[in-house]
Amino acid sequence: MAACCGGILAIVAGSAIAASEQDYFTEMPEVLSVSRLAQPLDETPGAVTVIDREMIRRSGGRTVVDLLRLVPGFITSNFEGGARPIASYHSDYHDILNHLQVFVDGRSVYSTLLVGSANYGMLGVVLEDVERIEVLRGSNSAAYGADAFLGVVNVVTRHSADTRGGMVSASVGEGGVHDRLARVGWGDERATFRLTASRRGDAGYADFYDSSQINQAHFRGDLQATPKDELTLTAGHADLRWGAEMKDPRLPAHDENWRNSYGRLQWTRNMDSADQLKVGVTVDEERYLNFFPVLRADGVSRRTEIEAQHSFAAAPGLRMVWGGQYRYEHLISSDLFANQPDQSLALWRVFGNVEVIPHPAWVINVGAMAEKHSIVGSSIAPRLTVNYHLTPDHTLRVGATTAYKQPTLFDLRADWQYTYMGVPLRDVLASGKARSERVNVIDLGYLGRLRDLGLTADVRWFHEKVIDLLSYYQPPQSSRRDLVNKDPNVQQGWEMQLRWQPVPSTQILLNHMQLRLLPDATSTSPKDADRAPRHVSTVAWFQRLPADFEFALIYSETAKYYYVRPEDVVPAFHQTDLRLARRFAIGSTRAEAAVTVRAADGGHIDYVERGLPPMYLDRRALASLRLEF
């Protein structure tokens, strides 16, 4: 890694291009993903990484999970090729992987089926439509409820007025990569619309039956009903099919299928610059099909959410946002709930955040979320954060919060039965005793800008005590597993994000996380320090070249870790991705051609699980062409 950084520095130092003040003296960008109030980064009650549209394009990433490599503290991988992306912040703690909340234009994409992760939902995003991705690095149940246990990924797509016209793109490459996209946008000053259709697929890992393909279509419409009122409608459908190998070699490989349809209508009224009312309604349907007679998990779920929030300035130096949400989940699966296939739950939420600026140097945020779960009961997630501006360019932050993760219907009522070689078996039988998971967080932060150097530094130290985590447990002399709460454990460490733009044509990111997983003093079960990597580092270099060429290099190092069992260790590895692109015009049509090489420095073991050979991520190249007209 040192050699890589040194090479970058040498090339940048030799550049003869002069920097402009415009690049260094822009204001801190505003984000919405922390308190639900629009705040500059140095006033938010948490650490935030923003991945903008240019960085998305220049990175060469194909999915949201690919882009999360650019965020400090994230661990990314894939199980069964690209069909099951894995993204966790700091640690996955165990094999359930459902502690991250992901929004797309205000719509949560977590799964109601099984254990409730957002990994499938992140696949149903077309990156070409994305304006920016805001990633809150830390717990945020105070603003977004139980699913924001460790962090929040907020995907914001482009306003349809900005995508009028047409676009087509295609990518082909090694490993069976075959991506296609077509988009059309139209409208006038009162109403604009966008329709995007895409297909993304590849052959997965080498020597595995794990090829995948996702076909999807998304619609967005924006209507300016009055000078103060705007309606936004989003709707779409995603259909993902992938191959899966079984851990038992006697069982054949098979296909699996996940489908998701959604619709969301949001009304926004802007009374003045600080007074805004939002009301949103979301409907979501998810289907899972397993084309295999053993260990089936077929099911269909439907989710309805109604949410309203009001933000306003109560007085000079005092802003508030408050609101509530009602969510209803209905799930039918004779495989997962053998004795009672029809399951449902309801959730009520009330939230609020107060921002107080008693002095220009001080910003205080106080917030909380109260939830009532129809099965588990009530919980409250509070937060208190204080930001202090040492100078206009240097800010310290200290905060404390508690976050919750409510059990899913599967956690509470699973009765997963199947027949194996003529014998009826029960894989999971939930006792119904699962409690809400909880994490108590203390964090310290620093955000600073060195304008003369074109450098921004974001440092976070964290201490997270995790209590009552849910995990699978198989009692002695039993053939079934239960979902039970485990002993507490503590993780602490620090992470850093440096953004350096020494000249207008060069941008360099340096991310690093150092993590320690510690057993609690009262713990009765052993904890393994390799449950998550002890350190993860990433260097990203984006360079504009003469003749409209662009170059990108993303290099990452990850220490050894395991996801499920201590014996299933993924060895320490490094990965280098390269991209060379050229932008040009054909008449009035804007075009870009690019070549991307993933794992250019050689492949590595990406995932290990007992019963399957190690999954190897090999070197792959792909070529892409994009036309906008």
N, C-alpha and C positions, 0 to 999 in steps of 0.2 A: 504494500500500500504506500509506503514511503517513496518508493521509486516512481509510482504512478503520480503522486502529488508533486514530486520534484520535476517530472517531465512537464506537467501542466504549468507549473510556475515558470519554468524556463521559457516555454513558448509564449506565455502571456507577457513576461518581462521583455521579450524581444519585439512585441507588437509596436508598430509605429503609429497606430490610430489614436488620436487624442479623444479623451472623454469629455462629454458635455455635462454642465451642471444639472441639466434636466434629469439625468439618470440618477444622480446622487441625492437630490434634494426634494424628491417627491414625498408626499405625506404618507404616513402609515396607512395601509389599506384597511377598509372597514370590513368586519365580518359579522355574521348573524348567528353563528353556531354555538355560542357559549351561553349568553344570558337571554337570548331572543330579542335583545336590543341591538341596533346597529352601533358598533363600537370600533374605534381604531385598535389595532393589535396591542398597543401599549396601555390600554384601559380595560381589556377583557379580563374576566376572572378565570383565566386558564391559558395554557400555551397552545397556539394554533399554527398549523402549517397550511399555507395556501399554495395549491398547484393550479396555475392559470392555464388558459387555453393554449398559449404558445408553448409552455413547457410540456403539456400533454402531447401536442403535435411533434415536437422535436425529440421527445423521449423514444418514440417508436413503440410505445406500449400498446397492447391489444385489448387489455381489460383494466378495470379499476384496480384489481389486485396487483397488476404489474406496476401501476403508478405508486402504490403504497410503499414500494421499495425506497421511494424518495422521501419518506417521512421517518424521522428518528423514532426508534423504539419498536418499529413494526417488523414482524417475522412473516414472511410470505413463502408459500410453497404450493404444491398441487398434489392432490390424491386422485388417482385414476385420470391422468392427463390433465387437460384443461377443464374437464367437466366438474371437478370439485376443487375449486381454489381454496386455499387456506390463508387467512389473514388474521393475525392476532397481535394485540398491542402488549408489549412486554413479555407476556407469557400466556399460554392457553390454559394453564393450570391442570388440565386434564383433557380427555379426548372428546369433550362435548363441543367446545368452540362456539359458544353463543353469547359472548360477553361484549359484543360490539354492535352499536346501533348505527344503521346506515339509512340515510334519507336520499330520495331523488325528488327534487322539487317539492319537498314537504311531505312526501309519501314514504312511510317506513317500508323497507323491503325485507324485513325479517320473515322467516318461515313459520307459519302456524303449525305445520306438520313436524313430527318427530321432536327434536330438541330445540328447535327455534332459532337456528343460526341465520345470518344474513349472507352466507357465502354464495348460494344460488342466486339470490337477488342481485348481487354485484355483477353477475354475468349479464343480466338483462339491462345493461347500459351501453348505449352507442357513444363511444368517446368523441366522435366527430360532432355530436350535438352539445357537448359539455362546454360551459363557459368557464367554470372553475370548480375545484374541489376544496372544501374547507375541512380540515381534520383537526378536531380537538383532541389533544394528547392528554387524556385524563378523564376521570369519572364525571358524569354530568346528569345524574338522575334528578338533580334539583331543577333542571330545565326541561328534560325530555323523558323522565320516567325511568322505570325499572330496567329497560333494555339498554340504557346508556351506562352500563356497569363499569366499563373500562375506558371507553372513548366514543366519539361520534364522528362519522364520516358523512359530510353533507355535500351531495352532488347537486350542483345548480346548472341546469341546461340553459342554453342561449334563448333570449327572447325571440319569438318567431319573427319579429320585425327585422332582426339582424341576420336572418337566414333566407331572405327572399331570393328567388332564383333557383338554380339547380346545382346538384353536385353528384358525381359518381366516383367511385373508387374501387380498386381491386388490389388484392395482395395474393401472391403465390410463392411457395417456397418449400424447403425441405421439411420433412416431418409431416407431409400431407397438408400444409397450411393452404387454405383456400378461403379467402374472405372476399365478400362482395357487399357493396353499399350503394344505394340510390336515395337521393333526397330532393324534395321539391318544396319550395316556399312561395307563398303568394299573399296578396292583401293590399290594403291601403292604410291611410292614417287612422282610421277607426278600428279596423280589425285585420289581423294578420294570422297566418296559419302555416304549419309545417307538418309534412309527412315524411317519415324516414323508414326505409325497409333495409334490412341487412341480413347477411348470413356469414357466420364465422365458424370455422372448423379446422381441425388438425387431427393427426394420427396419435396424439398422446405420447407416452413414453415408448422408447424402443423396446421391442420384444414383448409388448403387453397388448392385450385386447382391450384397449381403452380409448379408441378414437371417439371424438365428440363433434357435434354440430349443433349450433343454436341458430334458429331462424326467428327473427323478431321484427315487429313493426310498431312504431311509436308516432303518436299525433300530439301536437300542441297547438292551441289556439289562444290568442290574446285579444280581448275586446275592450276598447276604451268606451264604456257605456256612457259616462258623463266625464266632465273634467276631473271629478274626484273619485270615480268608481271604475275599477278594472276587474274584469272577469278573466280567469285563466282556466282552461280546460286541458287536461292531459289524459291520454288513454293509450293503451298498448297491449300487446300480446307477445309472449316469448315461449318458444318450444325448443327444449333442450333434450337431445338424445345422446347417450354415450354407452360404450361397452364397459363391462365390469368383469373382472376375474374373481373367482372365489378362492378363499384361503385353503379350502379342502380340495386337493388335486383331483379327487374323484368326481367333483361337481363341475359341470361345463360352464364356460363363460356365457354371459347373456347380455341383453340390452336393458337399459333403464331409461325412463322418460319423465321429465319434469316440465309442467306447463303452468304459465302464470298469465292471468288477464287482470287488468286493473282499469280504473277510471277515477279521476279526481277533479272536482270543481272547487275553485277558490275565488271568493269575492274579497276584494281589498278596497277599503275606503280611506283615502288620505284627506283628513280634515285640514291639517296644516303640516309643517315640516316635522313636527314631533308627535302629532296626534294621529294614530292609525288604528283601524279596526280590520281584522282578518277573520273570515269564517271559511272553513274548508270541510268538504265531505269526500271521503274516500271509500271505494268498494274494491275488494281484492279477492280473487279466486285462485286457488293453487291446486294442482293435481299431480299426483305421483303414481307412476305405473312401473312395475317391476315385471318384466317379461320372463319370469322364471318360476317354476312351481314350488321351489323351496325358499323359505325365508322371505316371503312376500311382505311388502309394506305399503300396499296400494291404499290410497286415500284421497279425499277431496276436502278442502277447507275453504271457508268463506269468512272474510273479515270486513266489518263496517266500522268506520271511524268518523266521528263528528267532533270538530275542534273549533274553538273561538279564542282569540286573544286580542287584547286592547293595550296599546302602548301610548304613553302620553308624558308630557313634562308637567309635573305638579307644581313646580316652582323653579326659580333659577338654581341650577346645580342639583336638581332633584328630578330624576326620570323614573318611571315605573312601567312594568308590563305585567299583566295578569291575565288569566284565562282558565279554560278547562277543556277536558276531552272525555268523550264516552266512546268505548270500544267494545264491540261484541264479536266473539269468535265462535264459529260453529264448524265442527269437524266430524266427518263420517269415515270410518275405516273399520271394516270387519276383521282386518289383519292385526292392526295395532290395538284394537279394543274389542277382543273376541266376544265378551259377554255383554257388552253394551256399546255397539258401534257408534251410536249417536252421542256426541259430547259437545258441550258448550261452556263458555264462561263470559262474564262481563267485567269491565274495568272502568272505574270512574277516577278522574284525575282533576286536581285543582293546583295551579302553580302560580308563582309570582316572583318577581325580582325587582329590587330597588337599587338604583344607582345614585349614590350621593357623592357630590364633589364639594366638600366644605371649603377647600382651598385649591388653587390651580395645581398644586403639587400632589394632592391626595385624591384618590378615587376609591370608594368603598362600595362593594356589591354584596347585598344580602339577598339570598333567594331560598326557595323551598318548593318541594312538590309533595303533595299528599295524595295517596292512592288508596282505593278500596277495591280489592280483588274479591270476586264473588265466592271463591273457594278458599283462598289463603287468608284473607282478612286485610287489615289496613297497615300502611307503612308511611313513614315520613322521611324525606331525604333533604336535609338542610345544607346550606353552603354559606360561608363567610370568606370573602377575599378582600385584601387591601393592596392597592397599587400605590407606590410612591415614586414620583418623578424626581430623581436626583437632579437632572437637567432635562430640557426638552427632548434630548436624544437618549437618555439613559433612565431605565425604569426598573425598580425592584417590585416583586410581587410575593405575597405570602397568603396562603389560603388553607382552609380545612373544609372537608365535605364528607358526607356519607352517601353511599349509593347502594341500591338494591337491585337484585335480579329475581323476579317472580318465577316460580316453577311453571313449566308449560303443562298443557293437558296430558302430554305423554309422561312427563315426570310424575304427575299425580295419579293417573288412572290407567297407565299402560297395562295391557294384557296381551302381549305379543306372542301368538301361538302359530305354529306351523307343523307340517308333517315331513319327516326325514326318513327315507327308506321305509315307508309304511308305518313309522312310529310317530304318534303325536307328541310334540315337544312344546315347551313354553320357554321362550328365551328371556323375556322380561315380564315380571309381574310386580307392578308398583304397589307398595304398601299404603300409599297415600299419606305418608308421614313427612314428605319433603317440605322443608321450610324455605323461606326466602333467603337467598344468598346476600351477604352484606360485605361491603368494603369501607373501611375508614381511611381517609387519605389526608395526609399533610404534604404540602408541596411548597417549594420556594423557587422563584424564577427571576431571571434577569433578561431584559430585552434592551439592546443598545445598538446605536448606529454610529459608525465612524465615517462621517461623510467624506472626508478628504481621501479615504482609502476605498470608498464605495463598498463598505463592509457592514453587514447586519449580523448580530450575534443573538441567539436565543438559547438560553441555558435553563434547564429544569432539574431540580433535585426532588425526589419523591420518596415517601414512606407510605406503603399501602399494606394495611392489615386486613386480610381476607378471612371472613368468618362464614362457616356453614356452606362451603362450596358443595354443589351436588356432583356425585360421581356414581358410576355403576359399581355395585357390590354384589358378589355372589357368596351367600352364606355357606358354611361348611355342610357337606352332605346334601347339597341342594343343586338342582339342575337349572334353576332360574336365577336371574339377576334382579336386583332392586335398585332404585335410585335413592341414595341416602346422603345426608349432610356429613361432611368430613370435619376433622379437627382444623383449627385455624392455622394459618401460616402468614409470614410477613415477607414482602419483597421490597427492596429499597435499592436506590441507585441514582444515577444521573444521566442526562442526555443533553446533547448539544446539536445545534443547527447553525451553520455559518453560511451566509449567502454573500458572495463576493462578485462585484462587477467592476473590475479594474479599468476596463474600457468598454464603450458601448457594444462592441462586437463579442464580448466574452462574458459568460456567466458561469460561476463555479459554486457548487453546493458541497458542503462537507457535513455529514451527519455521523454521530457516534452515540451509542448507548452502552452504559456499564450497569449490569444488573446482578443483584445477589438475592437468591431465594433462601429464606431462613425459616426453620420450624419455630413455631411459637413455644414458649417455655412450658405451656401446659399440654403440648401435643403428646399423644401416646403412639402415634404411627410415624415411621421414618419418612423423612423428606429427602428427595434427591436434588442436589444443587444443579443438576443438568436438566431439570424439567423445562428450562428455557435457556437459550444461549446466554453466556455470561457477558458477551459483548457482540454488537453488530455495528459495522461501519459501512458507510457509502460515500463515494465521491462521484459527483456528476459534473461533467464539463460540456457546456453548450457553446459552440464557436461558430460565428458567421465568417465565411470565407469569401474571397473575391469571386466575381462572376456568378453571384447569387447561389453559391454553394453553402451548405451548412453541415457541420460535423457535430456528433454527440458521442460521448463516452460515459457509460455508467458502470462503475466498479464497486463491488460490495464484498465484504468479508463477514462470515458468520461463524461463531464458535459452535462446538458440538452441542447437541441437545437431543431430547426425545419428546415425542408427543403422547404416547400411550404407556409404554412399559420401559423400565430402565434398561432392559436388554436390547431395545429397539433404537439404538443411538444413531442419529444422523451425524456422520463425521464432520468436523470443521471443513468449510469449503469457501472458495471465492469464485466470483462470476464477473465476467466483463462482457458488456453488450456494446456494440458499435453501430453507428448509423451515419450514412452519408446521403445527403439529399440535395437536390437542385430545384429551385423554383423558377418557373419561366412562364411565358404567355404565348398562346396561339390565338392571334387576333385579340378578341375581348375575353377569351377564356383563360382563367388563371389555372396553372398546372403545377404539380410537384411530383417528381420521381425520386424514389429513395430505395436504398439497399440497407437492410438491417441484419446484423449477425448477432444472434444470441449465444451466450457462452463461448465467445470467440477465443478465450484462452483455454478451452477444453472443458469437457463436461464434468459433472459431479453427481454424487448420490443426493437425491432430493427428498426422498421419503423412505422410511423403513417401518415395516410392521410385520410382526410374527405371522408366519404362514404364507408370506409372499416374498419373492426375490426383491432385493433392493431396487427401488425405482430410480433410474439414471437419467438425468437431464443432459442430453448431448448437444453438441454444437449444431446450430441450425441457421441457415441464411434464408431471407425472403426478400422479394422485390415488390414494390408497391407503386401505384400510379393514382393520382387524384386530379380530377378536373372540376372546376367550379365555373359556372357561367350564369 
